[in-house]
Amino acid sequence: MKLKKLGAVLVSLALTSLTLVALPTAAKASAPLCATAGGVTSCQGVTSDGAKYAMQVPLNFNGTAFLYSKGYRYPISIPGAYDVAASSLVEQVPGRSAAEKAQVATYLLSKGYGIFSSAFAKTGWNADGAVKTNAELIGLFTEQFTATKKIVAWGESQGGFITQALAEQYPDLIDAAVPVCMVGGSVEAALKMAGDALWGMKTFFDPTIKAGGYSAGVPGVVEQLTDIGKIAAALRSLSASVVTGAWPATSTVPAAIKSAIPSRSAVTLIGQMAGLPNISAHIDGSTGPGDPNSLTYSQFVAGIAPAIATLQNLQDAAILGVLVTADLEAINGGRVYDNSKADYEAQLGDGKFIFTSALSGFDATDALLGYLAAAPRVSADAAALTKLRAMLSHTGKVNVPTIAMTAPFESTTPGGHLQWLINANAENLAEAKAAAVASIRKGNPIRVEQSNLMVIWNLPAEKYTTFTALGTPDTSKPAANGTNHCNYTVEQWTTMAEIGALAAAGDRLPNPGIVRTLIRKAGGLFFDRFFEAPPLKFYESYED
């Protein structure tokens, strides 16, 4: 493992801590409390910034350990759905449930790998502090387990963002990175997608949704929960009327539009202008009810399926829009979402032609876009936006062997996030190669950089939509693999871990043939250097 800069990193972290809290001496991490049982040594402690951590190492430790960074955890509780207290727990490995996490952990420990992670000192968007916590935690782990040779950093969602940032800032501390379903580049990219979806819901279906400018403290929490309740009510109404096209009672859209255009067309428009995927947990976008040659089948696929898929994805996007907006407002001291110059017709782009039926034709689309163009926009607080843009973001430099994985059609961090990293890495490599060529021509031999990035994609089955006896989509089944957020199987997670371990062991990307063999066994994954995911709207130029 690359430990030559560890001492300097820990000193830097201590000084940073001293400066931030203005104490006469820097806080110290607690010595880990360890116990051995069942062939595994388990340790717990607290880092210098107050983050709880946990470590587990089997007695047959092979020298490779996995540092896991968990995804975004909401900073407030949602009654009956989410308890913020759970976010204070240390999660050492990924998984969709406690049972799956246990399976992933058991697999890694049984193979001789160590696992460690922290809960981080702050709930919500915490990437700036989390990277420093992870750097310190690596030092604590290697001091406790001196047989450590290799560190693989991995994480999901915000944890993928943290993993990439750790590799950019402290490449000497890790040997390989495995960011999965990552937020790419900047949190502002995720804010725009979620914020546009939330603003679209407010504008078309319920103008009483606050959608930003939340109050501080308990009143702000009440406002957020109220917004979530209104979003849920609108989505229930829209789901119930997706065929009839009726608009929610809370909508103040003019009667002329309501009578001529079904509400599902506005739903589809919101999804496409925000950049939400057009397939979802139960809608594959190509399957209809009954006879494939029937008019009913084709009408469903072309006209109704995109709206149902958008409704399923909107649930995640709009609620995230509420919570991440409020979180980032609190961090930066004011409004941070801004669509004052957004050109939603440009953001819709080719969707106007691809989803003509779902949008009810060009005239209906133009009417809906016209209504959006006339609707009140949101302007960010200049000082808050400046602070937001000063928060941690990626450079796109891939300094260590990195195996990234995502699902192009997932609901919260679609493939455009990872595509940003692919593009940024390509640009950085091109610049480095041009500099190397110029140096060589001057007679100064220099090593030409090679790509350190390998991308693995998770795609759902071509067809997975099923229908009830009434001819409606069956949504009672689990979400299809390759949809929803970070919705991967235990086999896919452990396969990504094994590929990361191979990269760390060889100090380079593993052989593509070996990778293809591994992912074939896991199922649902593929490796294609030429596959491109649709870019996020944030990284395109759509302003008026």
Residue pairs with C-beta under 8 A, 6 or more apart in sequence:
1 142
1 148
1 149
1 150
1 151
1 173
1 174
1 175
2 171
2 172
2 173
2 174
2 175
3 142
3 172
3 173
4 172
5 170
5 172
5 173
6 138
6 139
6 142
6 172
6 173
9 135
9 136
9 139
9 170
9 173
10 135
10 136
10 139
13 48
13 132
13 135
13 136
14 26
14 48
15 26
16 132
17 26
17 27
17 48
17 49
18 25
18 26
21 27
26 48
27 48
27 49
27 50
28 48
29 45
29 46
29 47
29 48
29 136
29 140
30 45
30 46
31 45
32 43
32 44
32 45
32 53
32 55
32 140
32 144
33 43
33 44
33 45
34 41
34 42
34 43
34 44
34 55
34 144
35 41
35 42
36 42
36 59
39 58
39 59
39 60
40 56
40 57
40 58
40 59
40 109
41 55
41 56
41 57
41 58
41 59
42 54
42 55
42 56
43 54
43 55
43 56
43 144
44 52
44 53
44 54
44 55
44 90
45 52
45 53
45 140
46 52
46 53
47 53
47 118
47 121
47 133
47 136
47 137
47 140
48 136
49 121
49 129
49 132
49 133
49 136
50 121
51 118
51 119
51 120
51 121
51 133
51 137
52 88
52 89
52 90
52 118
52 119
53 90
53 116
53 117
53 118
53 119
53 137
53 140
54 90
54 92
54 116
54 117
54 118
55 114
55 115
55 116
55 141
55 144
55 145
56 92
56 105
56 109
56 114
56 115
56 116
57 65
57 114
57 115
57 145
58 109
58 110
58 112
58 113
58 114
60 112
61 112
61 113
61 114
61 145
61 147
62 111
62 112
62 113
63 147
63 148
63 149
63 150
64 112
64 113
64 114
64 149
64 150
64 151
64 152
64 501
64 504
64 505
65 113
65 114
65 115
65 116
65 141
65 145
65 148
65 150
65 151
65 152
66 93
66 108
66 113
66 114
66 115
66 116
66 151
66 152
66 153
66 154
66 497
66 500
67 116
67 117
67 134
67 137
67 138
67 141
67 151
67 152
67 153
67 154
67 174
68 91
68 92
68 93
68 94
68 115
68 116
68 117
68 154
68 155
68 159
69 117
69 130
69 134
69 153
69 154
69 155
69 156
69 158
69 159
69 160
69 162
69 163
69 166
70 91
70 94
70 117
70 119
70 120
70 155
70 156
70 158
70 159
71 155
71 156
71 157
71 158
71 159
71 160
71 181
71 486
72 124
72 125
72 157
72 158
72 324
73 84
73 86
73 87
73 123
73 124
74 82
74 84
74 87
74 123
74 124
74 323
75 84
75 123
75 124
75 323
75 326
75 327
75 330
76 84
76 221
76 224
76 225
76 323
76 326
77 83
77 84
77 85
78 225
78 228
79 225
84 123
87 119
87 123
88 119
88 123
89 119
90 117
90 118
90 119
91 101
91 117
91 119
92 101
92 105
92 115
92 116
92 117
93 101
93 104
93 105
93 108
93 115
93 117
93 493
94 101
94 104
94 154
94 155
94 156
94 180
94 486
94 488
94 493
95 101
95 102
95 103
95 104
95 490
95 493
96 486
96 487
96 488
100 490
100 493
103 490
104 490
104 493
104 494
104 497
105 115
107 490
107 494
107 497
108 115
108 494
108 497
109 115
113 497
113 501
114 141
114 145
114 148
116 137
116 141
117 137
118 130
118 133
118 134
118 137
120 126
120 129
120 130
120 133
121 129
121 133
122 129
124 327
124 331
125 158
125 187
125 324
125 327
125 328
125 331
126 158
127 158
127 161
127 162
127 165
127 187
127 391
127 392
128 391
128 392
130 162
131 162
131 165
131 166
131 169
131 170
131 392
134 153
134 162
134 166
135 166
135 169
135 170
135 173
138 151
138 170
138 173
138 174
141 148
141 151
142 148
142 151
150 175
150 176
150 501
150 504
150 505
151 173
151 174
151 175
151 504
152 174
152 175
152 176
152 177
152 178
152 497
152 500
152 501
152 503
152 504
153 163
153 166
153 167
153 174
153 176
153 177
153 178
154 163
154 177
154 178
154 179
154 180
154 496
154 497
154 500
155 161
155 162
155 163
155 178
155 179
155 180
155 182
156 180
156 181
156 182
156 486
157 181
157 182
157 183
157 412
157 413
157 485
157 486
158 183
159 179
159 180
159 182
160 179
160 180
160 181
160 182
160 183
160 404
160 413
161 179
161 182
161 183
161 184
161 187
161 394
163 177
163 178
163 179
163 182
164 177
164 179
164 182
164 184
164 394
164 402
164 421
165 392
165 394
166 173
166 174
166 177
167 174
167 177
167 398
167 399
167 400
167 402
168 394
168 395
168 397
168 399
171 399
171 400
174 400
175 400
175 401
175 503
175 504
175 507
176 400
176 401
176 402
176 403
176 500
176 501
176 503
176 504
177 400
177 401
177 402
177 403
177 500
178 402
178 403
178 404
178 405
178 496
178 497
178 499
178 500
179 402
179 404
179 421
180 404
180 405
180 406
180 486
180 488
180 496
181 405
181 406
181 407
181 410
181 412
181 413
181 485
181 486
181 488
182 404
182 406
182 413
182 417
182 418
182 421
183 189
183 190
183 413
183 417
184 394
184 413
184 416
184 417
184 418
184 419
184 420
184 421
184 536
185 393
185 394
185 396
185 417
185 420
185 421
185 424
185 538
185 539
186 389
186 393
186 394
186 538
187 324
187 328
187 388
187 391
187 393
188 336
188 388
188 389
188 538
189 416
189 417
189 420
189 536
189 538
189 539
190 320
190 324
190 412
190 413
190 417
191 324
191 325
191 328
191 336
191 337
192 337
192 536
192 537
192 538
193 274
193 275
193 276
193 317
193 414
193 536
193 537
193 538
194 274
194 317
194 318
194 320
194 321
194 324
194 325
194 412
195 211
195 212
195 321
195 325
195 337
195 339
196 270
196 273
196 274
196 275
196 339
196 342
196 344
196 347
196 537
197 270
197 271
197 274
197 276
197 314
197 317
197 318
197 321
198 209
198 211
198 231
198 317
198 318
198 321
198 322
198 325
199 211
199 321
199 337
199 339
199 378
200 266
200 269
200 270
200 273
200 274
200 372
201 209
201 211
201 231
201 234
201 270
201 314
201 318
202 209
202 211
203 371
203 372
203 375
204 251
204 253
204 263
204 266
204 270
204 368
204 371
205 234
205 237
205 238
205 247
205 248
205 250
205 251
205 263
205 266
206 230
206 231
206 233
206 234
206 248
206 250
206 251
207 250
207 252
208 230
208 250
209 227
209 230
209 231
210 223
210 226
210 227
211 227
211 321
211 322
211 325
211 378
212 325
212 326
212 329
212 335
212 337
212 378
213 329
213 335
214 220
214 223
214 224
214 325
214 326
214 329
214 330
215 223
216 330
220 326
220 330
223 326
224 322
224 323
224 326
227 322
228 319
228 322
230 250
231 315
231 318
231 319
231 322
232 315
233 248
233 250
234 248
234 250
235 311
235 314
235 315
235 318
237 246
237 248
237 249
237 250
238 248
238 263
238 264
238 267
238 311
239 308
239 311
241 247
241 263
242 263
242 264
242 267
242 304
242 307
242 308
242 311
243 304
244 262
245 261
245 262
245 263
245 264
245 265
246 262
246 263
247 253
247 258
247 263
247 266
248 263
251 258
251 263
253 266
253 371
254 371
257 367
257 368
257 371
260 364
260 367
261 360
261 364
261 367
261 368
262 360
264 303
264 304
264 307
264 358
265 307
265 358
265 359
265 360
265 364
265 365
265 368
266 368
267 307
267 310
267 311
267 314
268 306
268 307
268 310
268 355
268 358
268 359
269 348
269 359
269 365
269 368
269 369
270 276
270 310
270 314
271 277
271 278
271 306
271 309
271 310
271 313
271 314
272 278
272 310
272 347
272 348
272 349
272 351
272 355
273 344
273 347
273 348
273 351
273 372
273 537
274 317
274 347
274 537
275 347
275 414
275 416
275 534
275 536
275 537
276 310
276 313
276 314
276 317
276 411
276 414
277 309
277 313
277 408
277 409
277 410
277 411
277 414
277 483
278 285
278 306
278 309
278 310
278 355
278 409
279 285
279 309
279 409
279 460
279 483
280 308
280 309
280 310
280 312
280 313
280 409
280 411
280 483
280 484
281 312
281 411
281 475
281 479
281 480
281 483
281 484
282 308
282 312
282 464
282 465
282 466
282 473
282 474
282 475
282 477
282 479
282 480
283 305
283 308
283 309
283 312
283 465
283 473
284 460
284 461
284 462
284 463
284 464
284 465
284 480
285 301
285 305
285 306
285 309
286 301
286 462
286 463
287 301
287 305
287 463
287 464
287 465
288 294
288 296
288 297
288 298
288 299
288 300
288 301
288 305
289 296
289 297
289 300
289 467
289 471
289 472
290 296
290 297
290 471
291 297
296 471
299 357
302 357
302 358
303 357
303 358
304 358
305 358
305 465
306 355
306 358
307 358
308 473
312 411
312 475
313 411
316 411
316 412
316 484
316 485
317 411
317 412
320 412
325 336
325 337
328 336
328 388
329 335
329 336
329 384
331 387
331 388
331 391
332 384
332 385
332 387
332 388
332 391
333 381
333 383
333 384
333 387
334 380
334 381
334 383
334 384
334 385
335 378
335 379
335 380
335 381
335 384
335 385
336 380
336 381
336 384
336 385
336 388
337 378
337 380
338 378
338 379
338 380
338 385
339 377
339 378
340 377
340 378
340 379
341 543
341 544
342 377
342 542
342 543
342 544
343 542
343 543
343 544
344 369
344 372
344 373
344 542
345 352
345 369
345 373
346 542
347 537
347 540
347 542
348 365
348 369
351 359
352 359
352 362
352 365
356 362
356 365
359 365
359 368
394 421
394 424
395 424
395 428
396 420
396 421
396 423
396 424
396 425
396 427
396 428
397 424
397 425
397 428
398 421
398 425
398 428
398 451
398 452
398 453
399 452
400 452
401 452
401 454
401 503
401 504
401 506
401 507
401 508
401 509
402 452
402 453
402 454
402 503
403 454
403 455
403 456
403 496
403 499
403 500
403 503
403 509
403 510
403 515
404 418
404 421
404 453
404 454
404 455
404 456
405 455
405 456
405 457
405 458
405 492
405 496
405 525
406 413
406 414
406 415
406 417
406 418
406 457
406 458
406 533
407 414
407 415
407 457
407 458
407 459
407 460
407 482
407 483
407 487
408 414
408 415
408 457
408 459
408 533
408 534
409 415
409 459
409 460
409 482
409 483
410 482
410 483
410 484
410 485
410 486
410 487
411 483
411 484
411 485
412 485
413 485
413 486
414 533
414 534
414 536
415 457
415 533
415 534
416 533
416 534
416 535
416 536
416 539
417 536
418 455
418 533
419 532
419 533
419 534
419 535
419 536
420 535
420 536
420 539
421 453
422 453
422 455
422 532
423 535
425 451
425 452
425 453
429 449
429 450
429 451
432 448
432 449
433 448
433 449
435 446
436 446
436 447
436 448
436 449
437 448
439 445
439 446
440 446
451 509
452 508
452 509
453 509
454 503
454 509
454 510
454 512
454 515
454 527
455 527
455 529
455 531
456 496
456 499
456 515
456 519
456 525
456 526
456 527
457 525
457 526
457 527
457 528
457 531
457 533
458 481
458 482
458 488
458 492
458 524
458 525
459 482
459 524
459 526
460 480
460 481
460 482
460 483
460 524
461 480
461 481
461 482
464 480
465 473
466 473
466 474
466 477
467 473
467 474
468 474
479 487
481 487
481 488
481 489
481 492
481 523
481 524
482 524
489 522
489 523
489 524
491 521
491 522
491 523
492 522
492 523
492 524
492 525
494 522
495 518
495 519
495 521
495 522
495 525
498 518
499 510
499 515
499 518
499 519
502 510
502 514
503 509
503 510
512 527
515 527
516 527
519 525
519 526
519 527
